Amino acid sequence: MTQYCEITIQDAIFKLQNAAKQKITFGDIAKLLGISRQAISNRVARNIKLQEFEWNKLQEHFLQTFSDNSVNTIEEYKSNSMLEIDYYPDIFGIFKNGKFILSNDKIKLNIPLELICSYSPKKTYSIINASGNSMSPLIVNNDKLIIEHYSNSQITDNQVYIFGYDEKLFIKRLVQNINQLSVISDNEDKTVYPTQYIEGINMKNIFIIGKVTGLLRKFS
């Protein structure tokens, strides 16, 4: 009987990138597992869990760069590396005079550091609640999202950002063109969630707040 674990491909990339300190792509996962890039994309879209032998193979490959004296497993890394982050259970913030002001209604959560993709101690992180299913299956309603606060760096195409537009908050995948920003929902029902385009002078109304760099679907 096929044995599945509770790790999706997205979860695996979040965990392994930070643990192995290197960028990992869907193509890397496909090559290592001996399947096509399209097959990986299909599994991501359907939120299919990894089989146990697949997860073990990925851990063995990407964690082999650890020295004998360093953390050797995801479980050890999780138990030894925690981070206290501001969690906004209700309102993340409001727009005022053209600026985004964080809410004072927050609490502290301690989370495993390895849940944050490409963690850096120089960056600021927050946790917010997702609302709606426009980004399903990657993000579903009530997921807790780890946000890496924006620091005026260039937008990385096809990453998921939280941003303000006309003083309303959105969480979408962004693609930057010369004079246009594509705003993309992951939900395949494009009649309900079509791709939107912000062009020309309207791009000045975009306020990038941060990038989604991890999620806590079952974290409590």
N, CA, C and O of each residue as an XYZ file, in Angstrom:
880
protein
N       0.842     -1.195      0.000
C       0.000      0.000      0.000
C       0.881      1.251      0.000
O       1.866      1.326      0.735
N       0.521      2.218     -0.821
C       1.288      3.456     -0.901
C       1.141      4.242      0.398
O       0.030      4.458      0.884
N       2.280      4.670      0.956
C       2.285      5.425      2.199
C       2.553      6.896      1.904
O       3.584      7.248      1.331
N       1.606      7.755      2.305
C       1.752      9.189      2.104
C       2.069      9.854      3.436
O       1.679      9.361      4.495
N       2.780     10.981      3.374
C       3.047     11.767      4.567
C       2.211     13.047      4.495
O       1.463     13.247      3.538
N       2.333     13.897      5.486
C       1.527     15.122      5.536
C       2.270     16.310      4.925
O       2.046     17.455      5.320
N       3.144     16.041      3.972
C       3.967     17.084      3.355
C       3.593     17.220      1.880
O       3.662     16.247      1.129
N       3.199     18.419      1.464
C       2.990     18.686      0.046
C       4.300     19.148     -0.570
O       5.278     19.378      0.142
N       4.325     19.282     -1.883
C       5.536     19.758     -2.556
C       5.874     21.178     -2.125
O       7.042     21.514     -1.928
N       4.824     22.027     -1.976
C       5.071     23.396     -1.510
C       5.663     23.384     -0.107
O       6.602     24.127      0.180
N       5.107     22.528      0.784
C       5.637     22.421      2.147
C       7.102     21.993      2.117
O       7.933     22.530      2.850
N       7.406     21.020      1.261
C       8.766     20.496      1.176
C       9.751     21.577      0.760
O      10.844     21.677      1.318
N       9.364     22.385     -0.221
C      10.255     23.447     -0.680
C      10.466     24.472      0.424
O      11.597     24.902      0.654
N       9.388     24.876      1.120
C       9.506     25.820      2.227
C      10.490     25.295      3.271
O      11.362     26.030      3.734
N      10.349     24.025      3.638
C      11.174     23.439      4.677
C      12.630     23.279      4.236
O      13.552     23.676      4.949
N      12.822     22.692      3.050
C      14.166     22.324      2.616
C      15.015     23.517      2.205
O      16.226     23.521      2.424
N      14.384     24.535      1.607
C      15.167     25.702      1.191
C      15.851     26.341      2.390
O      17.032     26.680      2.327
N      15.121     26.505      3.468
C      15.714     27.160      4.621
C      16.713     26.255      5.336
O      17.755     26.717      5.801
N      16.390     24.964      5.420
C      17.275     24.031      6.097
C      18.585     23.835      5.341
O      19.656     23.794      5.946
N      18.498     23.714      4.015
C      19.683     23.466      3.193
C      20.378     24.745      2.750
O      21.469     24.697      2.181
N      19.732     25.926      3.015
C      20.319     27.219      2.654
C      20.592     27.312      1.157
O      21.655     27.778      0.748
N      19.646     26.873      0.342
C      19.785     26.987     -1.101
C      18.404     27.067     -1.739
O      17.417     26.591     -1.177
N      18.350     27.677     -2.922
C      17.078     27.797     -3.639
C      16.721     26.457     -4.260
O      17.571     25.798     -4.858
N      15.470     26.056     -4.118
C      14.985     24.799     -4.667
C      13.764     25.095     -5.527
O      12.841     25.777     -5.080
N      13.752     24.596     -6.740
C      12.660     24.842     -7.670
C      11.842     23.571     -7.903
O      12.256     22.473     -7.533
N      10.672     23.745     -8.524
C       9.877     22.583     -8.905
C      10.673     21.684     -9.858
O      10.547     20.460     -9.823
N      11.492     22.310    -10.707
C      12.321     21.533    -11.626
C      13.313     20.659    -10.890
O      13.551     19.519    -11.290
N      13.902     21.177     -9.811
C      14.832     20.385     -8.999
C      14.124     19.179     -8.393
O      14.658     18.070     -8.380
N      12.904     19.417     -7.887
C      12.129     18.330     -7.282
C      11.790     17.273     -8.332
O      11.905     16.074     -8.078
N      11.369     17.732     -9.519
C      11.002     16.804    -10.590
C      12.188     15.934    -10.992
O      12.049     14.722    -11.154
N      13.354     16.558    -11.153
C      14.552     15.828    -11.574
C      14.943     14.786    -10.544
O      15.274     13.653    -10.891
N      14.903     15.174     -9.264
C      15.322     14.258     -8.213
C      14.361     13.077     -8.069
O      14.784     11.956     -7.786
N      13.053     13.339     -8.268
C      12.057     12.272     -8.131
C      11.852     11.488     -9.420
O      11.134     10.489     -9.435
N      12.485     11.942    -10.507
C      12.396     11.210    -11.767
C      11.060     11.326    -12.455
O      10.626     10.398    -13.137
N      10.378     12.497    -12.278
C       9.105     12.726    -12.949
C       9.168     14.060    -13.686
O      10.107     14.833    -13.499
N       8.173     14.328    -14.520
C       8.215     15.535    -15.344
C       7.857     16.779    -14.540
O       7.215     16.703    -13.492
N       8.295     17.940    -15.067
C       7.952     19.220    -14.444
C       6.438     19.437    -14.467
O       5.882     20.014    -13.532
N       5.771     18.981    -15.525
C       4.315     19.103    -15.622
C       3.627     18.254    -14.554
O       2.615     18.661    -13.982
N       4.187     17.070    -14.291
C       3.604     16.207    -13.259
C       3.684     16.876    -11.894
O       2.759     16.772    -11.089
N       4.802     17.569    -11.636
C       4.942     18.307    -10.381
C       3.887     19.410    -10.304
O       3.237     19.579     -9.272
N       3.718     20.161    -11.400
C       2.739     21.240    -11.436
C       1.329     20.709    -11.185
O       0.543     21.335    -10.474
N       1.013     19.554    -11.770
C      -0.306     18.950    -11.584
C      -0.527     18.553    -10.120
O      -1.618     18.726     -9.577
N       0.506     18.028     -9.506
C       0.391     17.622     -8.103
C       0.249     18.832     -7.189
O      -0.481     18.789     -6.199
N       0.948     19.907     -7.525
C       0.819     21.139     -6.748
C      -0.603     21.676     -6.853
O      -1.202     22.068     -5.851
N      -1.141     21.692     -8.077
C      -2.496     22.214     -8.298
C      -3.540     21.406     -7.544
O      -4.551     21.952     -7.103
N      -3.302     20.117     -7.394
C      -4.264     19.229     -6.730
C      -3.941     19.016     -5.252
O      -4.635     18.277     -4.553
N      -2.869     19.680     -4.783
C      -2.479     19.628     -3.367
C      -2.209     18.196     -2.902
O      -2.580     17.813     -1.793
N      -1.559     17.412     -3.763
C      -1.282     16.008     -3.454
C      -0.074     15.912     -2.526
O       0.936     16.584     -2.735
N      -0.188     15.074     -1.505
C       0.893     14.876     -0.552
C       2.003     14.032     -1.170
O       1.766     13.230     -2.073
N       3.213     14.231     -0.666
C       4.340     13.394     -1.076
C       4.209     11.998     -0.470
O       3.699     11.830      0.637
N       4.681     10.998     -1.222
C       4.801      9.672     -0.644
C       5.988      9.675      0.320
O       6.916     10.471      0.173
N       5.948      8.787      1.293
C       6.984      8.774      2.324
C       8.382      8.602      1.721
O       9.322      9.278      2.139
N       8.523      7.704      0.745
C       9.840      7.481      0.167
C      10.319      8.710     -0.593
O      11.523      8.960     -0.666
N       9.383      9.490     -1.169
C       9.755     10.716     -1.882
C      10.279     11.767     -0.906
O      11.312     12.393     -1.145
N       9.558     11.949      0.190
C       9.985     12.929      1.199
C      11.331     12.538      1.795
O      12.189     13.394      2.007
N      11.521     11.244      2.067
C      12.802     10.781      2.594
C      13.935     11.033      1.603
O      15.041     11.409      1.989
N      13.640     10.820      0.314
C      14.649     11.032     -0.728
C      15.030     12.503     -0.827
O      16.207     12.832     -0.980
N      14.047     13.385     -0.741
C      14.320     14.827     -0.805
C      15.146     15.281      0.387
O      16.098     16.047      0.233
N      14.781     14.805      1.584
C      15.540     15.181      2.782
C      16.979     14.685      2.692
O      17.922     15.412      3.003
N      17.130     13.438      2.262
C      18.468     12.859      2.167
C      19.344     13.643      1.193
O      20.530     13.858      1.444
N      18.744     14.068      0.079
C      19.513     14.785     -0.937
C      19.865     16.204     -0.499
O      21.029     16.598     -0.565
N      18.867     16.979     -0.049
C      19.099     18.398      0.210
C      19.739     18.669      1.565
O      20.318     19.736      1.769
N      19.646     17.721      2.493
C      20.255     17.937      3.798
C      21.644     17.333      3.914
O      22.274     17.417      4.968
N      22.126     16.723      2.833
C      23.440     16.089      2.891
C      24.576     17.106      2.988
O      25.712     16.741      3.290
N      24.270     18.388      2.730
C      25.295     19.421      2.828
C      25.583     19.814      4.273
O      26.539     20.546      4.527
N      24.766     19.337      5.237
C      25.019     19.639      6.643
C      26.259     18.882      7.107
O      26.488     17.745      6.697
N      27.046     19.510      7.954
C      28.232     18.836      8.503
C      27.801     17.866      9.597
O      26.651     17.880     10.036
N      28.731     17.028     10.027
C      28.414     16.045     11.055
C      28.048     16.694     12.382
O      27.338     16.104     13.196
N      28.538     17.912     12.593
C      28.285     18.594     13.852
C      27.086     19.522     13.795
O      26.770     20.176     14.789
N      26.409     19.594     12.655
C      25.263     20.482     12.512
C      23.975     19.704     12.657
O      23.993     18.493     12.876
N      22.844     20.408     12.532
C      21.546     19.740     12.598
C      21.400     18.829     11.400
O      21.713     19.231     10.279
N      20.933     17.620     11.608
C      20.901     16.642     10.532
C      19.522     16.332      9.998
O      19.400     15.727      8.933
N      18.487     16.723     10.700
C      17.147     16.420     10.235
C      16.245     17.622     10.401
O      16.537     18.533     11.176
N      15.138     17.617      9.662
C      14.134     18.662      9.792
C      13.610     18.719     11.224
O      13.380     19.805     11.756
N      13.421     17.560     11.849
C      12.864     17.529     13.198
C      13.806     18.201     14.195
O      13.357     18.953     15.060
N      15.126     17.931     14.078
C      16.090     18.577     14.965
C      16.141     20.078     14.694
O      16.199     20.887     15.619
N      16.119     20.429     13.427
C      16.159     21.853     13.068
C      14.938     22.567     13.647
O      15.041     23.682     14.159
N      13.800     21.917     13.558
C      12.557     22.492     14.076
C      12.635     22.695     15.578
O      12.239     23.747     16.080
N      13.140     21.706     16.303
C      13.144     21.787     17.761
C      14.182     22.763     18.288
O      14.010     23.325     19.369
N      15.263     22.974     17.535
C      16.360     23.815     18.017
C      16.296     25.245     17.527
O      17.053     26.080     18.024
N      15.429     25.576     16.572
C      15.399     26.906     15.981
C      13.970     27.426     15.932
O      13.171     27.026     15.085
N      13.672     28.319     16.855
C      12.346     28.915     16.922
C      12.472     30.424     16.767
O      13.514     31.010     17.062
N      11.394     31.039     16.300
C      11.385     32.478     16.104
C      10.081     33.055     16.617
O       9.005     32.522     16.345
N      10.180     34.151     17.363
C       8.998     34.840     17.862
C       8.569     35.893     16.845
O       9.356     36.765     16.475
N       7.320     35.809     16.397
C       6.826     36.690     15.341
C       5.510     37.330     15.789
O       4.713     36.714     16.497
N       5.301     38.571     15.364
C       4.016     39.235     15.606
C       2.927     38.584     14.763
O       3.073     38.427     13.550
N       1.830     38.207     15.424
C       0.667     37.629     14.739
C      -0.503     38.586     14.885
O      -0.850     39.013     15.986
N      -1.108     38.917     13.734
C      -2.246     39.828     13.701
C      -3.513     39.004     13.468
O      -3.841     38.691     12.323
N      -4.230     38.650     14.540
C      -5.375     37.739     14.399
C      -6.585     38.360     13.732
O      -7.465     37.636     13.265
N      -6.653     39.680     13.676
C      -7.827     40.330     13.110
C      -7.419     41.236     11.953
O      -7.468     40.812     10.798
N      -7.025     42.456     12.235
C      -6.664     43.421     11.202
C      -5.148     43.578     11.150
O      -4.508     43.837     12.169
N      -4.581     43.420      9.960
C      -3.140     43.558      9.784
C      -2.718     45.023      9.891
O      -1.674     45.340     10.461
N      -3.543     45.906      9.338
C      -3.225     47.324      9.372
C      -4.206     48.122      8.535
O      -5.142     47.570      7.956
N      -3.982     49.426      8.479
C      -4.842     50.314      7.701
C      -3.985     51.286      6.895
O      -2.822     51.528      7.218
N      -4.578     51.830      5.855
C      -3.905     52.862      5.076
C      -4.279     54.231      5.631
O      -5.447     54.508      5.906
N      -3.275     55.078      5.791
C      -3.497     56.430      6.304
C      -2.489     57.370      5.673
O      -1.278     57.187      5.797
N      -3.014     58.386      4.988
C      -2.158     59.386      4.328
C      -1.131     58.742      3.397
O       0.032     59.144      3.349
N      -1.591     57.741      2.667
C      -0.720     57.099      1.684
C       0.267     56.104      2.253
O       1.120     55.599      1.523
N       0.172     55.807      3.549
C       1.075     54.852      4.182
C       0.271     53.709      4.804
O      -0.898     53.870      5.155
N       0.927     52.550      4.933
C       0.291     51.408      5.572
C       0.754     51.358      7.018
O       1.948     51.238      7.291
N      -0.202     51.451      7.953
C       0.099     51.474      9.375
C      -0.311     50.148      9.997
O      -1.480     49.767      9.942
N       0.652     49.441     10.590
C       0.357     48.157     11.213
C      -0.563     48.333     12.412
O      -0.474     49.323     13.139
N      -1.445     47.361     12.610
C      -2.374     47.388     13.728
C      -1.628     47.172     15.043
O      -0.579     46.529     15.076
N      -2.178     47.713     16.115
C      -1.645     47.466     17.453
C      -2.213     46.188     18.061
O      -1.754     45.730     19.108
N      -3.208     45.621     17.400
C      -3.849     44.396     17.875
C      -3.048     43.192     17.393
O      -3.291     42.664     16.308
N      -2.096     42.770     18.210
C      -1.216     41.665     17.814
C      -0.793     40.877     19.045
O      -0.838     41.368     20.173
N      -0.384     39.646     18.792
C       0.169     38.793     19.837
C       1.443     38.155     19.299
O       1.735     38.243     18.106
N       2.191     37.519     20.173
C       3.428     36.865     19.772
C       3.193     35.369     19.568
O       2.535     34.716     20.378
N       3.735     34.841     18.481
C       3.734     33.402     18.243
C       5.166     32.925     18.073
O       5.974     33.583     17.418
N       5.475     31.785     18.660
C       6.762     31.138     18.427
C       6.565     30.045     17.386
O       5.755     29.136     17.572
N       7.309     30.139     16.292
C       7.157     29.163     15.220
C       8.511     28.556     14.863
O       9.546     29.180     15.097
N       8.516     27.358     14.304
C       9.775     26.768     13.831
C      10.393     27.634     12.728
O       9.713     28.021     11.777
N      11.654     27.923     12.863
C      12.332     28.775     11.894
C      12.301     28.181     10.495
O      12.283     28.913      9.505
N      12.295     26.864     10.413
C      12.366     26.220      9.106
C      11.088     26.366      8.288
O      11.050     25.982      7.119
N      10.038     26.920      8.901
C       8.830     27.173      8.124
C       8.955     28.404      7.246
O       8.132     28.622      6.357
N       9.984     29.215      7.490
C      10.172     30.444      6.721
C      11.147     30.183      5.580
O      12.296     29.799      5.801
N      10.672     30.397      4.368
C      11.512     30.182      3.191
C      12.588     31.269      3.113
O      12.275     32.459      3.138
N      13.858     30.857      3.018
C      14.990     31.784      2.873
C      15.015     32.820      3.999
O      15.083     34.025      3.754
N      14.958     32.325      5.231
C      14.961     33.221      6.393
C      16.239     34.053      6.462
O      17.332     33.572      6.164
N      16.073     35.308      6.862
C      17.214     36.190      7.109
C      16.963     36.971      8.389
O      15.887     37.549      8.546
N      17.918     37.008      9.305
C      17.735     37.780     10.547
C      17.651     39.278     10.294
O      17.261     40.032     11.186
N      18.010     39.723      9.094
C      17.953     41.142      8.755
C      16.553     41.574      8.304
O      16.288     42.763      8.127
N      15.665     40.599      8.122
C      14.325     40.901      7.624
C      13.294     40.842      8.749
O      13.519     40.223      9.789
N      12.162     41.501      8.518
C      11.067     41.528      9.485
C       9.930     40.651      8.983
O       9.609     40.651      7.794
N       9.319     39.900      9.906
C       8.257     38.971      9.530
C       7.018     39.195     10.397
O       7.111     39.623     11.547
N       5.876     38.898      9.824
C       4.604     38.922     10.549
C       3.769     37.732     10.100
O       4.045     37.114      9.071
N       2.748     37.420     10.885
C       1.806     36.358     10.537
C       0.407     36.945     10.475
O      -0.021     37.657     11.383
N      -0.305     36.638      9.388
C      -1.678     37.119      9.218
C      -2.564     35.951      8.800
O      -2.069     34.888      8.425
N      -3.873     36.159      8.868
C      -4.827     35.138      8.436
C      -5.228     35.361      6.986
O      -5.472     36.492      6.567
N      -5.295     34.279      6.228
C      -5.795     34.361      4.858
C      -7.316     34.336      4.869
O      -7.931     33.701      5.726
N      -7.915     35.032      3.913
C      -9.370     35.067      3.802
C      -9.764     34.793      2.354
O      -9.273     35.446      1.433
N     -10.649     33.827      2.162
C     -11.084     33.491      0.817
C     -10.243     32.409      0.172
O      -9.266     31.940      0.757
N     -10.623     32.012     -1.039
C      -9.952     30.901     -1.731
C      -9.456     31.284     -3.119
O      -9.308     30.418     -3.981
N      -9.197     32.567     -3.349
C      -8.729     32.979     -4.667
C      -7.347     32.426     -4.973
O      -6.973     32.303     -6.139
N      -6.571     32.085     -3.919
C      -5.223     31.558     -4.129
C      -5.146     30.054     -3.876
O      -4.054     29.501     -3.745
N      -6.300     29.391     -3.808
C      -6.335     27.939     -3.652
C      -5.779     27.266     -4.915
O      -6.046     27.740     -6.019
N      -5.015     26.178     -4.784
C      -4.805     25.357     -3.586
C      -3.590     25.759     -2.744
O      -3.391     25.204     -1.663
N      -2.780     26.701     -3.208
C      -1.592     27.080     -2.441
C      -1.985     27.661     -1.097
O      -1.404     27.303     -0.072
N      -2.970     28.558     -1.092
C      -3.439     29.210      0.122
C      -4.950     29.043      0.189
O      -5.658     29.335     -0.774
N      -5.436     28.573      1.325
C      -6.884     28.413      1.488
C      -7.358     29.264      2.660
O      -6.558     29.760      3.454
N      -8.660     29.421      2.750
C      -9.263     30.252      3.783
C      -8.809     29.819      5.179
O      -8.819     28.634      5.513
N      -8.410     30.810      5.989
C      -7.975     30.623      7.379
C      -6.548     30.095      7.523
O      -6.110     29.856      8.648
N      -5.808     29.905      6.435
C      -4.378     29.649      6.576
C      -3.731     30.815      7.306
O      -4.154     31.961      7.155
N      -2.715     30.525      8.090
C      -1.885     31.578      8.655
C      -0.688     31.761      7.726
O       0.046     30.812      7.446
N      -0.502     32.989      7.253
C       0.554     33.273      6.278
C       1.713     34.002      6.943
O       1.510     34.951      7.700
N       2.917     33.555      6.655
C       4.117     34.243      7.131
C       4.509     35.262      6.068
O       4.776     34.913      4.919
N       4.538     36.517      6.471
C       4.823     37.615      5.556
C       6.216     38.171      5.814
O       6.544     38.545      6.940
N       7.026     38.225      4.774
C       8.325     38.897      4.839
C       8.105     40.340      4.403
O       7.743     40.592      3.254
N       8.320     41.281      5.304
C       8.026     42.670      5.003
C       8.882     43.187      3.852
O      10.070     42.883      3.749
N       8.258     43.962      3.008
C       8.903     44.498      1.810
C       9.964     45.530      2.183
O       9.761     46.353      3.076
N      11.095     45.472      1.485
C      12.200     46.389      1.787
C      12.715     47.072      0.518
O      13.919     47.238      0.322
N      11.759     47.463     -0.343
C      12.095     48.194     -1.574
C      12.928     47.385     -2.562
O      13.564     47.958     -3.447
N      12.931     46.069     -2.421
C      13.629     45.234     -3.395
C      12.740     45.039     -4.616
O      11.537     45.294     -4.562
N      13.327     44.594     -5.702
C      12.559     44.378     -6.928
C      11.595     43.212     -6.761
O      11.917     42.214     -6.116
N      10.417     43.347     -7.344
C       9.450     42.256     -7.307
C      10.022     41.034     -8.020
O      10.554     41.138     -9.125
N       9.904     39.882     -7.375
C      10.314     38.626     -7.999
C       9.106     38.044     -8.712
O       8.110     37.707     -8.073
N       9.187     37.923    -10.035
C       8.045     37.454    -10.818
C       7.508     36.125    -10.312
O       8.261     35.221     -9.950
N       6.199     36.035    -10.297
C       5.456     34.814     -9.993
C       5.501     34.435     -8.514
O       5.133     33.315     -8.158
N       5.946     35.347     -7.645
C       5.863     35.132     -6.212
C       4.560     35.745     -5.689
O       3.955     36.590     -6.350
N       4.135     35.313     -4.500
C       2.874     35.768     -3.923
C       3.139     36.910     -2.944
O       3.939     36.777     -2.018
N       2.460     38.026     -3.162
C       2.668     39.225     -2.353
C       1.367     39.664     -1.704
O       0.279     39.377     -2.202
N       1.497     40.364     -0.587
C       0.377     41.107     -0.026
C       0.633     42.574     -0.353
O       1.717     43.101     -0.101
N      -0.377     43.220     -0.915
C      -0.186     44.596     -1.359
C      -1.493     45.366     -1.245
O      -2.577     44.790     -1.149
N      -1.354     46.677     -1.258
C      -2.517     47.540     -1.239
C      -2.737     48.165     -2.598
O      -1.782     48.530     -3.284
N      -3.983     48.286     -2.986
C      -4.348     48.982     -4.223
C      -5.641     49.730     -3.952
O      -6.648     49.135     -3.567
N      -5.604     51.041     -4.157
C      -6.745     51.893     -3.807
C      -7.165     51.655     -2.354
O      -8.349     51.638     -2.017
N      -6.141     51.471     -1.507
C      -6.312     51.326     -0.055
C      -7.111     50.083      0.338
O      -7.771     50.063      1.377
N      -7.046     49.040     -0.508
C      -7.604     47.732     -0.179
C      -6.477     46.705     -0.250
O      -5.583     46.819     -1.089
N      -6.518     45.699      0.632
C      -5.468     44.694      0.688
C      -5.791     43.494     -0.198
O      -6.934     43.044     -0.268
N      -4.752     42.984     -0.878
C      -4.881     41.806     -1.732
C      -3.682     40.884     -1.503
O      -2.586     41.333     -1.167
N      -3.920     39.589     -1.693
C      -2.831     38.602     -1.702
C      -2.912     37.880     -3.034
O      -3.825     37.091     -3.274
N      -1.940     38.162     -3.901
C      -1.967     37.629     -5.262
C      -0.544     37.345     -5.739
O       0.441     37.808     -5.165
N      -0.485     36.572     -6.802
C       0.788     36.332     -7.490
C       1.028     37.488     -8.460
O       0.125     37.857     -9.211
N       2.226     38.060     -8.454
C       2.510     39.228     -9.279
C       3.577     38.931    -10.332
O       4.532     38.193    -10.088
N       3.387     39.522    -11.499
C       4.380     39.464    -12.578
C       4.568     40.885    -13.093
O       3.611     41.526    -13.528
N       5.803     41.374    -13.043
C       6.108     42.749    -13.451
C       6.522     42.792    -14.912
O       7.450     42.097    -15.324
N       5.826     43.615    -15.697
C       6.212     43.880    -17.074
C       6.708     45.315    -17.174
O       6.782     46.000    -16.154
N       7.051     45.794    -18.367
C       7.649     47.119    -18.521
C       6.753     48.199    -17.940
O       7.204     49.024    -17.146
N       5.493     48.199    -18.329
C       4.587     49.235    -17.853
C       3.248     48.619    -17.439
O       2.177     49.192    -17.640
N       3.363     47.417    -16.849
C       2.152     46.682    -16.496
C       2.470     45.688    -15.390
O       3.559     45.114    -15.343
N       1.503     45.494    -14.503
C       1.633     44.509    -13.448
C       0.491     43.508    -13.588
O      -0.682     43.877    -13.532
N       0.849     42.231    -13.772
C      -0.164     41.175    -13.838
C      -0.468     40.698    -12.421
O       0.437     40.369    -11.654
N      -1.754     40.668    -12.088
C      -2.207     40.265    -10.758
C      -2.973     38.957    -10.920
O      -4.069     38.940    -11.480
N      -2.391     37.854    -10.426
C      -2.853     36.522    -10.786
C      -3.357     35.762     -9.565
O      -2.687     35.715     -8.534
N      -4.529     35.175     -9.686
C      -5.071     34.260     -8.679
C      -4.701     32.832     -9.076
O      -4.717     32.491    -10.259
N      -4.365     31.993     -8.085
C      -4.030     30.600     -8.371
C      -5.272     29.747     -8.647
O      -5.186     28.719     -9.320
N      -6.415     30.173     -8.129
C      -7.648     29.415     -8.332
C      -7.917     29.249     -9.830
O      -7.882     30.221    -10.585
N      -8.183     28.017    -10.249
C      -8.329     27.716    -11.669
C      -9.645     28.222    -12.264
O      -9.795     28.242    -13.486
N     -10.592     28.629    -11.433
C     -11.867     29.135    -11.931
C     -11.685     30.596    -12.357
O     -11.947     31.515    -11.582
N     -11.237     30.794    -13.586
C     -10.917     32.134    -14.061
C     -12.156     32.966    -14.389
O     -12.051     34.170    -14.621
N     -13.317     32.336    -14.410
C     -14.536     33.134    -14.573
C     -14.825     33.920    -13.300
O     -15.435     34.989    -13.343
N     -14.381     33.381    -12.172
C     -14.562     34.053    -10.881
C     -13.308     34.827    -10.498
O     -13.391     35.911     -9.921
N     -12.147     34.264    -10.822
C     -10.876     34.871    -10.422
C      -9.986     35.112    -11.656
O      -8.941     34.477    -11.797
N     -10.393     36.016    -12.534
C      -9.584     36.277    -13.736
C      -8.302     37.035    -13.390
O      -8.222     37.717    -12.368
N      -7.310     36.900    -14.256
C      -6.092     37.697    -14.105
C      -6.409     39.165    -14.363
O      -7.086     39.501    -15.335
N      -5.920     40.029    -13.493
C      -6.132     41.467    -13.634
C      -4.823     42.133    -14.053
O      -3.740     41.607    -13.799
N      -4.935     43.297    -14.697
C      -3.746     44.009    -15.150
C      -3.816     45.457    -14.678
O      -4.805     46.156    -14.901
N      -2.747     45.885    -14.022
C      -2.638     47.279    -13.588
C      -1.597     47.934    -14.470
O      -0.467     47.454    -14.561
N      -1.965     49.026    -15.121
C      -1.106     49.597    -16.150
C      -0.854     51.085    -15.917
O      -1.598     51.769    -15.213
N       0.233     51.557    -16.543
C       0.528     52.983    -16.621
C       0.545     53.681    -15.280
O       1.160     53.209    -14.324
N      -0.133     54.801    -15.222
C      -0.119     55.645    -14.029
C      -0.758     54.955    -12.829
O      -0.450     55.289    -11.685
N      -1.646     53.995    -13.083
C      -2.294     53.272    -11.991
C      -1.311     52.444    -11.166
O      -1.594     52.097    -10.020
N      -0.149     52.128    -11.757
C       0.844     51.351    -11.034
C       1.373     52.127     -9.827
O       1.901     51.533     -8.887
N       1.229     53.452     -9.855
C       1.674     54.262     -8.724
C       0.785     54.047     -7.501
O       1.151     54.415     -6.385
N      -0.384     53.449     -7.719
C      -1.308     53.206     -6.614
C      -1.063     51.865     -5.927
O      -1.764     51.506     -4.981
N      -0.052     51.121     -6.416
C       0.314     49.844     -5.809
C       1.247     50.099     -4.632
O       2.224     50.839     -4.752
N       0.939     49.480     -3.492
C       1.783     49.604     -2.306
C       2.123     48.193     -1.831
O       1.290     47.528     -1.215
N       3.350     47.732     -2.115
C       3.772     46.388     -1.729
C       4.059     46.365     -0.228
O       4.879     47.144      0.257
N       3.397     45.489      0.498
C       3.589     45.376      1.942
C       4.553     44.249      2.281
O       5.382     44.381      3.181
N       4.444     43.147      1.561
C       5.342     42.035      1.854
C       5.113     40.860      0.931
O       4.214     40.864      0.090
N       5.949     39.854      1.107
C       5.885     38.638      0.303
C       5.531     37.460      1.202
O       6.037     37.347      2.318
N       4.663     36.588      0.710
C       4.319     35.381      1.455
C       5.499     34.417      1.378
O       5.900     33.996      0.294
N       6.039     34.079      2.522
C       7.245     33.260      2.541
C       7.083     31.975      3.352
O       8.054     31.262      3.607
N       5.844     31.690      3.750
C       5.561     30.450      4.464
C       4.107     30.431      4.888
O       3.435     31.462      4.873
N       3.618     29.249      5.268
C       2.246     29.162      5.761
C       2.161     28.112      6.867
O       2.963     27.181      6.943
N       1.159     28.301      7.715
C       0.954     27.438      8.862
C      -0.462     26.918      8.808
O      -1.343     27.442      9.489
N      -0.689     25.914      8.022
C      -2.056     25.432      7.818
C      -2.578     24.684      9.023
O      -3.761     24.795      9.347
N      -1.739     23.931      9.691
C      -2.196     23.132     10.831
C      -1.543     23.575     12.127
O      -1.653     22.901     13.151
N      -0.864     24.709     12.076
C      -0.146     25.193     13.259
C      -1.109     25.757     14.273
O      -2.049     26.460     13.902
N      -0.900     25.469     15.548
C      -1.741     26.021     16.612
C      -0.882     26.393     17.798
O      -1.398     26.878     18.805
